[in-house]
Amino acid sequence: MNAPEQPLYERLGGPDAIQEVVDALYARVLADPLLKPFFENIDLVKLRTMQSEFMCAALGGPEKYSGMDLAYAHAGRGIKAIHFSAFVGHLLDVLEDRGCSEADIQDVVHRMNMYSTEITGAVSTDG
């Protein structure tokens, strides 16, 4: 009998590794001229904490996301599909740099894309 596959959350290394991913992600995002303006006057410590909590929950961990509803938190910020894609692209690059498998990277991207409508407020995928 085969053992059940290890959950994505665990394959990525659990909460400490996901926090490292979030920290590396925001280093890239804050250096991106397309995305940096969205983070001006934002409490980055709180944001990183909430992002890590969200990602842990979204990736199958036992953590519960305690932040604001995603649609409410992102409403009126002007985030379009092009911005969301750039953010997820940085996430993909961080995961590749960490040596994650292609299958795990695609699983993470798939799970993040499930929230694109809530974040952009748009059903369409045009930028």
LOBAMI-288550 format. One record per atom (N, C-alpha, C, O): residue in three letters; y, x, z. Coordinates in steps of 0.001 Angstrom, whole numbers, plus 500000, padded with zeros to 6 digits. Example, Ala and Ser with C-alpha at 12.3 -4.5 7.8 and 13.67 -1.06 7.14 Angstrom:
2
ALA494310513190507800;ALA495500512300507800;ALA496700513200507800;ALA496681514236508465;SER497750512850507080;SER498940513670507140;SER500030512900507870;SER501138513409508039;
This chain:
127
MET498822500847500000;MET500000500000500000;MET501235500888500000;MET501328501831500786;ASN502169500592499131;ASN503397501368499036;ASN504379500944500120;ASN504491499762500448;ALA505088501928500672;ALA506139501626501644;ALA507305500990500902;ALA507574501336499752;PRO507998500059501556;PRO509144499459500886;PRO510205500521500606;PRO510366501477501364;GLU510912500331499516;GLU511960501274499147;GLU513033501310500228;GLU513389500282500804;GLN513535502500500490;GLN514596502674501473;GLN515858501968500965;GLN516194502091499787;PRO516558501234501829;PRO517777500535501396;PRO518840501507500872;PRO518907502655501309;LEU519654501047499949;LEU520723501852499352;LEU521585502497500433;LEU521881503690500361;TYR521980501729501414;TYR522796502225502529;TYR522178503481503137;TYR522888504447503411;GLU520886503476503345;GLU520203504625503932;GLU520045505759502931;GLU520159506929503296;ARG519780505424501667;ARG519652506470500645;ARG520960507234500498;ARG520952508424500182;LEU522087506559500725;LEU523391507224500631;LEU523722508026501881;LEU524673508808501874;GLY522959507848502948;GLY523156508652504141;GLY523680507916505352;GLY523943508541506379;GLY523843506601505264;GLY524297505829506415;GLY525797505930506657;GLY526537506387505785;PRO526249505509507829;PRO527690505349508076;PRO528497506638507997;PRO529623506621507501;ASP527957507747508469;ASP528728508993508419;ASP528936509450506982;ASP530028509880506611;ALA527894509358506183;ALA528012509758504776;ALA528932508805504017;ALA529705509238503162;ILE528854507530504320;ILE529725506570503638;ILE531173506811504034;ILE532065506664503198;GLN531433507178505286;GLN532801507526505687;GLN533288508749504908;GLN534449508801504503;GLU532420509721504699;GLU532781510897503901;GLU533101510494502463;GLU534041511014501864;VAL532319509570501913;VAL532581509071500561;VAL533957508409500519;VAL534738508653499599;VAL534252507577501509;VAL535546506888501563;VAL536682507898501655;VAL537690507752500962;ASP536541508912502491;ASP537590509924502624;ASP537817510662501307;ASP538960510875500903;ALA536731511052500638;ALA536849511730499346;ALA537421510791498290;ALA538200511212497434;LEU537036509526498353;LEU537545508526497414;LEU539060508402497536;LEU539772508431496532;TYR539551508264498762;TYR541000508093498928;TYR541770509359498616;TYR542938509270498235;ALA541177510533498758;ALA541845511760498320;ALA542111511680496815;ALA543176512082496346;ARG541150511168496073;ARG541310511020494622;ARG542277509888494266;ARG543149510042493411;VAL542105508760494934;VAL542933507587494638;VAL544410507884494899;VAL545272507505494106;LEU544694508554495997;LEU546085508844496346;LEU546707509904495442;LEU547929510052495416;ALA545887510638494708;ALA546381511615493741;ALA546504511018492339;ALA546993511678491422;ASP546067509786492176;ASP546083509116490868;ASP547398508359490710;ASP547656507418491460;PRO548241508754489742;PRO549537508082489571;PRO549424506579489291;PRO550346505824489601;LEU548318506145488715;LEU548116504725488442;LEU547885503943489731;LEU548321502798489851;LEU547204504554490691;LEU546801503851491904;LEU547668504148493123;LEU547792503304494010;LYS548258505318493178;LYS549021505736494355;LYS550065504706494802;LYS550201504483496005;PRO550806504072493891;PRO551832503115494336;PRO551291501953495177;PRO552024501381495985;PHE550033501608494994;PHE549457500500495771;PHE549298500856497253;PHE549106499971498087;PHE549374502120497570;PHE549076502567498933;PHE550299503083499683;PHE550178503638500775;GLU551482502896499089;GLU552709503272499782;GLU552924502308500943;GLU552685501107500818;ASN553374502841502063;ASN553648502056503269;ASN552411501328503797;ASN552525500250504381;ILE551244501911503594;ILE549983501343504083;ILE549461502261505182;ILE549546503484505070;ASP548930501677506227;ASP548294502439507299;ASP546962502961506753;ASP545965502239506730;LEU546959504212506318;LEU545776504765505657;LEU544603504969506607;LEU543450504910506180;VAL544873505205507872;VAL543773505336508838;VAL543044503998508954;VAL541816503943508905;LYS543811502932509108;LYS543211501594509198;LYS542512501232507888;LYS541408500687507896;LEU543161501537506766;LEU542578501225505466;LEU541237501928505282;LEU540268501308504844;ARG541173503212505612;ARG539923503949505466;ARG538842503379506381;ARG537673503304506001;THR539234502983507575;THR538272502386508505;THR537725501078507935;THR536515500851507939;MET538622500220507446;MET538191498938506873;MET537360499146505608;MET536370498447505389;GLN537764500109504774;GLN537013500373503536;GLN535609500868503861;GLN534639500460503221;SER535503501734504841;SER534192502240505239;SER533324501105505781;SER532148500995505434;GLU533904500274506623;GLU533179499125507176;GLU532726498189506058;GLU531585497728506043;PHE533641497914505119;PHE533317497045503989;PHE532179497636503160;PHE531216496946502828;MET532304498935502828;MET531280499555501988;MET529930499593502696;MET528896499354502072;CYS529932499891503990;CYS528658499896504729;CYS527992498523504638;CYS526793498423504376;ALA528767497480504856;ALA528218496121504789;ALA527768495782503366;ALA526682495236503171;ALA528601496105502372;ALA528289495765500981;ALA527082496535500454;ALA526406496083499529;LEU526814497697501044;LEU525714498529500566;LEU524432498329501370;LEU523477499094501237;GLY524425497293502205;GLY523198496915502887;GLY523048497417504304;GLY521967497318504885;GLY524118497958504874;GLY524047498445506250;GLY524169497314507256;GLY524462496174506894;PRO523945497635508508;PRO524004496604509550;PRO525433496247509974;PRO525643495266510688;GLU526411497041509537;GLU527797496775509909;GLU528258495447509329;GLU527806495026508264;LYS529149494806510036;LYS529782493575509565;LYS531226493903509226;LYS531910494583509991;TYR531686493425508091;TYR533074493637507688;TYR533949492688508497;TYR533765491472508453;SER534901493251509236;SER535746492445510116;SER537176492312509600;SER538036491751510280;GLY537426492825508405;GLY538772492775507843;GLY539113491410507282;GLY538333490460507362;MET540306491345506709;MET540780490112506081;MET539902489753504884;MET539240490608504295;ASP539915488489504548;ASP539288488034503323;ASP539841488884502176;ASP541051489096502093;LEU538967489369501295;LEU539398490280500231;LEU540442489660499310;LEU541410490326498942;ALA540263488408498937;ALA541231487760498053;ALA542596487673498726;ALA543619487916498086;TYR542617487333499992;TYR543878487226500733;TYR544524488605500881;TYR545728488751500672;ALA543738489605501237;ALA544268490952501464;ALA544872491568500208;ALA545797492376500297;HIS544355491192499036;HIS544821491795497792;HIS545755490889496989;HIS546289491315495965;ALA545958489659497431;ALA546784488698496695;ALA548211489195496544;ALA548796489731497485;GLY548764489014495357;GLY550164489325495100;GLY550477490808494996;GLY551648491184494930;ARG549488491633494980;ARG549729493085494920;ARG549788493604493478;ARG550115494769493252;GLY549478492753492518;GLY549543493167491121;GLY548366494015490672;GLY548460494744489685;ILE547266493920491390;ILE546084494698491028;ILE545413494019489840;ILE545036492849489896;LYS545276494781488775;LYS544639494265487559;LYS543294494968487365;LYS542947495899488091;ALA542558494498486373;ALA541244495071486088;ALA541336496567485824;ALA540438497311486219;ILE542384497022485175;ILE542539498452484888;ILE542624499263486178;ILE542101500374486253;HIS543280498708487186;HIS543391499395488479;HIS542045499398489202;HIS541621500410489761;PHE541396498254489176;PHE540089498155489821;PHE539109499128489164;PHE538352499813489853;SER539126499186487847;SER538230500093487120;SER538519501550487461;SER537597502352487608;ALA539790501891487587;ALA540157503266487942;ALA539644503601489350;ALA539122504691489583;PHE539796502659490278;PHE539326502858491653;PHE537817503076491665;PHE537324504017492287;VAL537089502206490977;VAL535628502322490926;VAL535227503603490193;VAL534219504222490536;GLY536002504000489196;GLY535735505263488499;GLY535822506457489446;GLY535006507377489371;HIS536810506439490333;HIS536917507508491330;HIS535716507476492284;HIS535195508521492675;LEU535293506288492645;LEU534119506152493507;LEU532888506737492812;LEU532108507466493425;LEU532725506417491552;LEU531613506943490764;LEU531655508467490756;LEU530622509111490939;ASP532841509058490544;ASP532979510514490520;ASP532604511141491865;ASP531942512178491908;VAL533029510508492963;VAL532690511018494294;VAL531179511002494493;VAL530604511974494982;LEU530544509908494118;LEU529091509808494287;LEU528364510845493425;LEU527383511445493865;GLU528850511055492194;GLU528252512083491336;GLU528410513464491970;GLU527465514254491988;ASP529607513755492490;ASP529860515049493129;ASP528953515279494332;ASP528613516416494657;ARG528569514196494985;ARG527693514304496166;ARG526218514400495773;ARG525355514537496640;GLY525928514330494485;GLY524552514473494030;GLY523718513215494149;GLY522489513285494173;CYS524365512072494222;CYS523618510804494282;CYS522895510575492961;CYS523352511016491906;SER521781509894493028;SER521024509603491806;SER521805508624490933;SER522637507856491417;GLU521518508673489658;GLU522171507755488714;GLU521861506297489076;GLU522732505433488981;ALA520638506034489483;ALA520258504664489857;ALA521070504189491065;ALA521540503052491088;ASP521236505058492065;ASP522020504672493243;ASP523486504472492881;ASP524126503538493364;ILE524017505345492035;ILE525420505205491607;ILE525615503878490897;ILE526583503164491161;GLN524708503547490003;GLN524832502284489278;GLN524710501099490225;GLN525385500087490034;ASP523871501207491233;ASP523730500138492225;ASP525036499970493004;ASP525483498846493231;VAL525647501080493410;VAL526929501006494124;VAL527981500358493235;VAL528685499448493674;VAL528097500813491995;VAL529093500260491074;VAL528852498767490868;VAL529796497976490861;HIS527590498385490703;HIS527261496970490536;HIS527733496161491749;HIS528338495099491602;ARG527450496672492936;ARG527838495945494154;ARG529357495861494293;ARG529876494828494717;MET530074496921493945;MET531540496887494040;MET532112495922493002;MET533069495200493281;ASN531523495911491802;ASN532007495020490747;ASN531859493548491115;ASN532562492697490570;MET530958493249492028;MET530791491859492467;MET532053491337493159;MET532225490126493298;TYR532932492236493591;TYR534147491842494313;TYR535394491942493448;TYR536499491739493952;SER535257492248492165;SER536429492471491321;SER537335491255491225;SER538557491399491249;THR536771490074491117;THR537591488859491007;THR538403488631492285;THR539564488226492224;GLU537798488890493417;GLU538527488721494675;GLU539666489705494798;GLU540705489381495373;ILE539491490886494275;ILE540502491938494416;ILE541596491796493367;ILE542772491995493669;THR541221491456492144;THR542229491338491088;THR542808489928490989;THR543894489731490444;GLY542088488967491511;GLY542543487582491419;GLY542380487006490031;GLY542889485925489736;ALA541667487726489176;ALA541510487295487792;ALA540043487175487435;ALA539218487977487873;VAL539726486179486647;VAL538374486005486160;VAL538143486883484939;VAL537020487324484693;SER539195487137484176;SER539117487952482970;SER538890489411483314;SER539188489841484429;THR538357490185482356;THR538178491610482575;THR539182492450481804;THR539046493673481754;ASP540207491810481190;ASP541188492673480519;ASP542115493290481540;ASP542354492739482614;GLY542634494457481173;GLY543527495206482053;GLY544897494670481951;GLY545805495166482618;
